[in-house]
Amino acid sequence: MTRNAVVGKVHRMGLPKRQSPIVRSDKPFEPKRRKLSPLTFANWDRNKCSWPIGDPRSPDFKFCGEPIEEGKPYCTSHCKMAYTTVNKDEQAA
């Protein structure tokens, strides 16, 4: 019996969907407020967080400058904001 045969049978029988074992948080991630030491482009290097702060066209434009997560271009807090998961219902909409 194939997976699709089972799915079709369950659909025809009108059985309810299973609840997801993943518990989702109702509130979005809020990064901890900390004193930033933003870097200008001239002071930035590949080992510093690349999260942009401000308008790139502005002379006050800077990068976060915190130490990065291994293999990522951002620090821990900015990785949590940049790399989010989308559930199937949101993706279909």
DSSP file (Angstrom, degrees, kcal/mol; ACC not computed):
  #  RESIDUE AA STRUCTURE BP1 BP2  ACC     N-H-->O    O-->H-N    N-H-->O    O-->H-N    TCO  KAPPA ALPHA  PHI   PSI    X-CA   Y-CA   Z-CA
    1    1 A M              0   0    0      0, 0.0     2,-0.1     0, 0.0     0, 0.0   0.000 360.0 360.0 360.0 131.3    0.0    0.0    0.0
    2    2 A T     >  -     0   0    0      1,-0.1     4,-1.7     4,-0.0     5,-0.1  -0.380 360.0-112.3 -87.3 166.2    1.5    3.4   -1.0
    3    3 A R  H  > S+     0   0    0      1,-0.2     4,-2.5     2,-0.2     5,-0.2   0.910 118.6  52.4 -61.5 -43.6    1.5    6.5    1.0
    4    4 A N  H  > S+     0   0    0      1,-0.2     4,-2.5     2,-0.2    -1,-0.2   0.834 105.1  55.4 -65.5 -32.0   -0.9    8.2   -1.4
    5    5 A A  H  > S+     0   0    0      2,-0.2     4,-2.2     1,-0.2    -1,-0.2   0.912 110.2  46.1 -64.7 -41.3   -3.3    5.3   -1.1
    6    6 A V  H  X S+     0   0    0     -4,-1.7     4,-2.7     2,-0.2    -2,-0.2   0.922 112.1  50.6 -66.0 -44.3   -3.3    5.8    2.7
    7    7 A V  H  X S+     0   0    0     -4,-2.5     4,-2.3     1,-0.2    -2,-0.2   0.918 111.4  48.5 -60.7 -43.8   -3.7    9.6    2.3
    8    8 A G  H  X S+     0   0    0     -4,-2.5     4,-2.6     2,-0.2    -1,-0.2   0.910 111.8  48.9 -62.4 -43.1   -6.7    9.1   -0.1
    9    9 A K  H  X S+     0   0    0     -4,-2.2     4,-2.1     2,-0.2    -2,-0.2   0.922 111.6  49.1 -63.2 -45.0   -8.4    6.6    2.3
   10   10 A V  H  X>S+     0   0    0     -4,-2.7     5,-1.8     1,-0.2     4,-0.8   0.907 112.1  49.5 -61.2 -41.8   -7.9    8.9    5.3
   11   11 A H  H ><5S+     0   0    0     -4,-2.3     3,-0.8    -5,-0.2    -2,-0.2   0.927 111.4  47.7 -63.5 -45.8   -9.4   11.8    3.2
   12   12 A R  H 3<5S+     0   0    0     -4,-2.6    -1,-0.2     1,-0.2    -2,-0.2   0.837 110.3  52.6 -65.5 -32.7  -12.4    9.8    2.1
   13   13 A M  H 3<5S-     0   0    0     -4,-2.1    -1,-0.2    -5,-0.2    -2,-0.2   0.639 107.7-128.9 -78.0 -13.3  -13.0    8.6    5.7
   14   14 A G  T <<5 +     0   0    0     -4,-0.8    -3,-0.2    -3,-0.8    -2,-0.1   0.779  43.6 170.6  73.1  26.3  -13.0   12.2    6.9
   15   15 A L      < -     0   0    0     -5,-1.8    -1,-0.2     1,-0.1    -2,-0.0  -0.420  36.9-106.3 -70.2 146.0  -10.5   11.6    9.6
   16   16 A P        -     0   0    0      0, 0.0    -1,-0.1     0, 0.0     2,-0.1  -0.337  36.8-101.1 -71.4 154.8   -9.1   14.7   11.4
   17   17 A K        -     0   0    0      1,-0.1     2,-0.1    -2,-0.0     0, 0.0  -0.417  39.6-107.0 -71.5 149.8   -5.5   15.8   10.7
   18   18 A R        -     0   0    0     -2,-0.1     2,-0.2     1,-0.1    -1,-0.1  -0.473  34.3-111.0 -72.9 148.4   -2.9   15.0   13.3
   19   19 A Q        -     0   0    0     -2,-0.1    -1,-0.1     1,-0.1     0, 0.0  -0.563  37.1-103.7 -76.8 145.7   -1.6   17.8   15.4
   20   20 A S        -     0   0    0     -2,-0.2    -1,-0.1     1,-0.1     0, 0.0  -0.471  16.7-142.4 -68.8 137.1    2.0   18.8   14.8
   21   21 A P  S    S+     0   0    0      0, 0.0     2,-0.5     0, 0.0    -1,-0.1   0.616  79.8  93.3 -74.4 -10.0    4.5   17.6   17.4
   22   22 A I  S    S-     0   0    0      1,-0.0     2,-0.6     2,-0.0    -2,-0.1  -0.737  72.2-144.7 -87.5 123.1    6.3   20.9   17.1
   23   23 A V        -     0   0    0     -2,-0.5     2,-0.3     0, 0.0    -1,-0.0  -0.787  16.5-151.8 -89.4 120.1    5.1   23.5   19.6
   24   24 A R        -     0   0    0     -2,-0.6     2,-0.3     1,-0.0     3,-0.0  -0.703  12.7-122.9 -94.8 142.4    5.2   26.9   18.1
   25   25 A S        -     0   0    0     -2,-0.3     4,-0.1     1,-0.1    -1,-0.0  -0.649  10.5-148.4 -80.9 138.1    5.7   30.1   20.1
   26   26 A D  S    S+     0   0    0     -2,-0.3    -1,-0.1     2,-0.1    -2,-0.0   0.775  80.1  66.8 -77.6 -26.5    2.9   32.6   19.7
   27   27 A K  S    S-     0   0    0      1,-0.1     3,-0.1    -3,-0.0    -2,-0.1  -0.775  87.7-117.7-100.0 141.7    5.2   35.6   20.2
   28   28 A P        -     0   0    0      0, 0.0     2,-0.2     0, 0.0    -2,-0.1  -0.264  43.2 -82.6 -70.4 160.7    7.9   36.5   17.6
   29   29 A F        -     0   0    0     51,-0.1     0, 0.0    -4,-0.1     0, 0.0  -0.441  41.9-163.6 -64.9 129.1   11.6   36.4   18.5
   30   30 A E        -     0   0    0     -2,-0.2     3,-0.1    -3,-0.1    -1,-0.0  -0.964  16.8-134.2-114.5 114.3   12.7   39.6   20.3
   31   31 A P        -     0   0    0      0, 0.0     2,-0.2     0, 0.0    47,-0.0  -0.332  30.1 -98.7 -66.4 149.7   16.5   40.1   20.3
   32   32 A K        -     0   0    0      1,-0.1     2,-0.5    -2,-0.0    45,-0.1  -0.466  38.4-117.4 -66.7 136.1   18.0   41.1   23.5
   33   33 A R        +     0   0    0     -2,-0.2     2,-0.3    -3,-0.1    -1,-0.1  -0.633  48.1 161.9 -76.2 126.3   18.7   44.8   23.6
   34   34 A R        -     0   0    0     -2,-0.5     2,-0.5    -3,-0.0     0, 0.0  -0.965  48.3 -89.8-142.6 159.1   22.4   45.4   23.9
   35   35 A K        -     0   0    0     -2,-0.3     2,-0.2     2,-0.0    -2,-0.0  -0.585  48.3-145.5 -72.4 119.6   24.8   48.3   23.3
   36   36 A L        -     0   0    0     -2,-0.5    29,-0.1     1,-0.1    28,-0.1  -0.560  17.0-160.8 -86.7 149.4   25.9   48.0   19.7
   37   37 A S        -     0   0    0     27,-0.5    26,-0.1    -2,-0.2    -1,-0.1  -0.630  26.2-163.0-121.9  71.8   29.3   49.0   18.4
   38   38 A P        -     0   0    0      0, 0.0     2,-0.4     0, 0.0    26,-0.2  -0.156   4.5-141.4 -62.1 150.5   28.3   49.4   14.8
   39   39 A L  B     -A   63   0A   0     24,-2.6    24,-2.8     2,-0.0     2,-0.1  -0.860   6.0-130.4-112.8 144.6   31.1   49.4   12.2
   40   40 A T    >>  -     0   0    0     -2,-0.4     4,-1.3    22,-0.2     3,-0.7  -0.402  38.5-100.5 -78.9 168.4   31.5   51.4    9.0
   41   41 A F  T 34 S+     0   0    0     20,-0.3     3,-0.3     1,-0.2    -1,-0.1   0.865 123.8  57.3 -59.8 -35.5   32.3   49.6    5.8
   42   42 A A  T 34 S+     0   0    0      1,-0.2    -1,-0.2     3,-0.0    -3,-0.0   0.814 112.8  39.8 -65.8 -30.2   35.9   50.6    6.1
   43   43 A N  T <4 S+     0   0    0     -3,-0.7    -1,-0.2     2,-0.0    -2,-0.2   0.576  95.5 101.9 -94.5 -11.7   36.2   48.9    9.6
   44   44 A W     <  +     0   0    0     -4,-1.3     2,-0.3    -3,-0.3     6,-0.1  -0.422  45.7 177.3 -76.2 146.3   34.1   45.8    8.7
   45   45 A D    >   -     0   0    0     -2,-0.1     3,-1.8     4,-0.1    20,-0.1  -0.888  46.2 -92.8-139.2 175.5   35.6   42.4    8.0
   46   46 A R  T 3  S+     0   0    0      1,-0.3     4,-0.1    -2,-0.3    -2,-0.0   0.635 119.3  60.7 -66.8 -15.0   34.4   38.9    7.2
   47   47 A N  T 3  S+     0   0    0      2,-0.1    21,-1.0    20,-0.1     2,-0.3   0.309  94.1  79.9 -94.4   8.8   34.5   37.9   10.8
   48   48 A K  B <  S-C   67   0B   0     -3,-1.8    18,-0.1    19,-0.2    16,-0.1  -0.852  95.8 -87.4-115.6 152.0   32.0   40.5   11.9
   49   49 A C        -     0   0    0     17,-2.7    16,-1.4    -2,-0.3    25,-0.2  -0.315  29.1-155.6 -59.6 133.0   28.2   40.5   11.6
   50   50 A S        +     0   0    0     23,-2.6    24,-0.1    14,-0.1    -1,-0.1   0.246  45.3 135.6 -95.0  11.2   27.0   41.9    8.2
   51   51 A W        -     0   0    0     22,-0.2    13,-2.0     1,-0.1     2,-0.2  -0.455  56.1-126.2 -65.1 123.1   23.6   42.9    9.4
   52   52 A P  E     -B   63   0A   0      0, 0.0     2,-0.5     0, 0.0    11,-0.2  -0.457  20.4-161.8 -74.4 141.6   22.9   46.4    7.9
   53   53 A I  E     -B   62   0A   0      9,-3.0     9,-2.1    -2,-0.2     2,-0.1  -0.972  57.4 -11.0-124.3 114.7   22.0   49.2   10.3
   54   54 A G  S    S-     0   0    0     -2,-0.5     7,-0.1     7,-0.2     3,-0.0  -0.405 104.6 -32.7  95.1-173.5   20.3   52.2    8.7
   55   55 A D    >   -     0   0    0      1,-0.1     3,-2.1    -2,-0.1     6,-0.3  -0.726  46.6-140.8 -87.1 125.5   19.9   53.3    5.1
   56   56 A P  T 3  S+     0   0    0      0, 0.0    -1,-0.1     0, 0.0     5,-0.1   0.740 103.5  56.8 -59.1 -21.9   22.8   52.3    2.8
   57   57 A R  T 3  S+     0   0    0      3,-0.0    -3,-0.0     2,-0.0    -2,-0.0   0.578  91.8  90.6 -84.1  -8.7   22.5   55.7    1.0
   58   58 A S  S X  S-     0   0    0     -3,-2.1     3,-1.5     1,-0.1     0, 0.0  -0.604  79.6-131.9 -88.1 146.4   23.0   57.5    4.3
   59   59 A P  T 3  S+     0   0    0      0, 0.0    -1,-0.1     0, 0.0    -2,-0.0   0.691 108.1  61.8 -68.0 -15.9   26.5   58.5    5.5
   60   60 A D  T 3  S+     0   0    0     -5,-0.1    -3,-0.0     2,-0.0     2,-0.0   0.358  74.8 132.4 -88.8   5.6   25.5   57.0    8.9
   61   61 A F    <   +     0   0    0     -3,-1.5   -20,-0.3    -6,-0.3     2,-0.3  -0.336  29.8 162.5 -62.3 134.5   25.1   53.5    7.4
   62   62 A K  E     - B   0  53A   0     -9,-2.1    -9,-3.0   -22,-0.1     2,-0.3  -0.871  34.5-118.4-143.3 174.1   26.9   50.8    9.5
   63   63 A F  E     -AB  39  52A   0    -24,-2.8   -24,-2.6    -2,-0.3   -13,-0.1  -0.842  33.4-110.6-113.9 156.5   27.0   47.1   10.1
   64   64 A C        -     0   0    0    -13,-2.0   -27,-0.5    -2,-0.3   -14,-0.1   0.940  37.1-162.3 -52.3 -57.0   26.2   45.3   13.4
   65   65 A G        +     0   0    0    -16,-1.4    -1,-0.1     1,-0.3     3,-0.1   0.423  37.5 134.3  89.6  -2.1   29.9   44.3   13.9
   66   66 A E  S    S-     0   0    0      1,-0.1   -17,-2.7   -18,-0.1    -1,-0.3  -0.350  70.6 -79.9 -73.1 162.3   29.3   41.6   16.6
   67   67 A P  B     -C   48   0B   0      0, 0.0     9,-0.4     0, 0.0   -19,-0.2  -0.364  55.6-120.3 -61.7 143.3   31.1   38.2   16.2
   68   68 A I        -     0   0    0    -21,-1.0     7,-0.3     7,-0.2     2,-0.2  -0.404  17.0-105.6 -87.3 160.4   29.5   35.9   13.6
   69   69 A E    >   -     0   0    0      5,-2.7     3,-2.1     1,-0.1     2,-0.2  -0.566  55.8 -86.7 -73.4 146.5   28.0   32.4   13.9
   70   70 A E  T 3  S+     0   0    0      1,-0.3    -1,-0.1    -2,-0.2     4,-0.0  -0.384 113.1   4.7 -61.0 125.5   30.2   29.8   12.4
   71   71 A G  T 3  S+     0   0    0      1,-0.3    -1,-0.3    -2,-0.2    -2,-0.0   0.472 114.9  95.6  80.6   3.1   29.4   29.5    8.7
   72   72 A K  S <  S-     0   0    0     -3,-2.1    -1,-0.3     2,-0.2     7,-0.0  -0.850  72.7-134.4-122.3 158.3   26.9   32.4    8.7
   73   73 A P  S    S+     0   0    0      0, 0.0   -23,-2.6     0, 0.0     2,-0.3   0.491  84.0  65.1 -88.5  -1.7   27.3   36.1    7.9
   74   74 A Y  S    S-     0   0    0    -25,-0.2    -5,-2.7   -24,-0.1    -2,-0.2  -0.769  82.2-107.7-122.1 162.9   25.4   37.3   11.0
   75   75 A C     >  -     0   0    0     -7,-0.3     4,-2.3    -2,-0.3     5,-0.2  -0.204  50.5 -89.4 -74.5 175.7   25.7   37.2   14.8
   76   76 A T  H  > S+     0   0    0     -9,-0.4     4,-1.7     1,-0.2    -8,-0.1   0.918 125.4  45.7 -57.6 -48.8   23.5   34.9   16.9
   77   77 A S  H  > S+     0   0    0      1,-0.2     4,-1.0     2,-0.2    -1,-0.2   0.889 115.0  46.3 -66.7 -37.2   20.6   37.5   17.3
   78   78 A H  H  > S+     0   0    0      1,-0.2     4,-2.4     2,-0.2    -1,-0.2   0.809 107.6  57.8 -75.7 -27.8   20.6   38.5   13.7
   79   79 A C  H  X S+     0   0    0     -4,-2.3     4,-2.8     1,-0.2    -1,-0.2   0.898 103.2  54.6 -62.9 -39.7   20.7   34.8   12.6
   80   80 A K  H  < S+     0   0    0     -4,-1.7    -1,-0.2     1,-0.2    -2,-0.2   0.820 114.2  40.5 -65.0 -29.5   17.5   34.2   14.6
   81   81 A M  H  < S+     0   0    0     -4,-1.0    -1,-0.2     1,-0.1    -2,-0.2   0.833 119.5  44.2 -84.6 -34.2   15.8   37.0   12.7
   82   82 A A  H  < S+     0   0    0     -4,-2.4     2,-0.9     1,-0.2    -2,-0.2   0.873 111.4  51.1 -80.4 -38.1   17.3   36.2    9.2
   83   83 A Y  S  < S+     0   0    0     -4,-2.8     2,-0.3    -5,-0.2    -1,-0.2  -0.795  73.3 155.1-107.9  91.7   16.8   32.4    9.2
   84   84 A T        -     0   0    0     -2,-0.9     2,-0.3    -3,-0.2    -3,-0.1  -0.768  38.8-120.9-112.2 159.8   13.2   31.7   10.1
   85   85 A T        -     0   0    0     -2,-0.3     2,-0.5     0, 0.0    -2,-0.0  -0.775  17.3-148.9 -99.5 147.1   11.1   28.6    9.3
   86   86 A V        -     0   0    0     -2,-0.3     2,-0.1     4,-0.0     0, 0.0  -0.962  14.3-135.9-114.8 125.8    7.8   28.9    7.3
   87   87 A N     >  -     0   0    0     -2,-0.5     4,-2.0     1,-0.1     3,-0.3  -0.380  28.4-105.5 -78.0 165.3    5.1   26.4    8.1
   88   88 A K  H  > S+     0   0    0      1,-0.2     4,-1.8     2,-0.2     5,-0.1   0.814 118.0  55.7 -62.3 -33.6    3.2   24.8    5.2
   89   89 A D  H  > S+     0   0    0      1,-0.2     4,-1.0     2,-0.2    -1,-0.2   0.911 110.5  44.6 -66.5 -41.9    0.1   26.9    5.7
   90   90 A E  H  4 S+     0   0    0     -3,-0.3    -2,-0.2     1,-0.2    -1,-0.2   0.873 112.1  53.1 -68.4 -36.3    2.0   30.2    5.5
   91   91 A Q  H  < S+     0   0    0     -4,-2.0    -1,-0.2     1,-0.2    -2,-0.2   0.856 107.4  51.0 -68.2 -35.2    3.9   28.9    2.4
   92   92 A A  H  <        0   0    0     -4,-1.8    -1,-0.2     1,-0.2    -2,-0.2   0.757 360.0 360.0 -74.3 -24.6    0.7   28.0    0.5
   93   93 A A     <        0   0    0     -4,-1.0    -1,-0.2    -3,-0.2    -2,-0.2   0.481 360.0 360.0 -73.8 360.0   -0.9   31.4    1.1
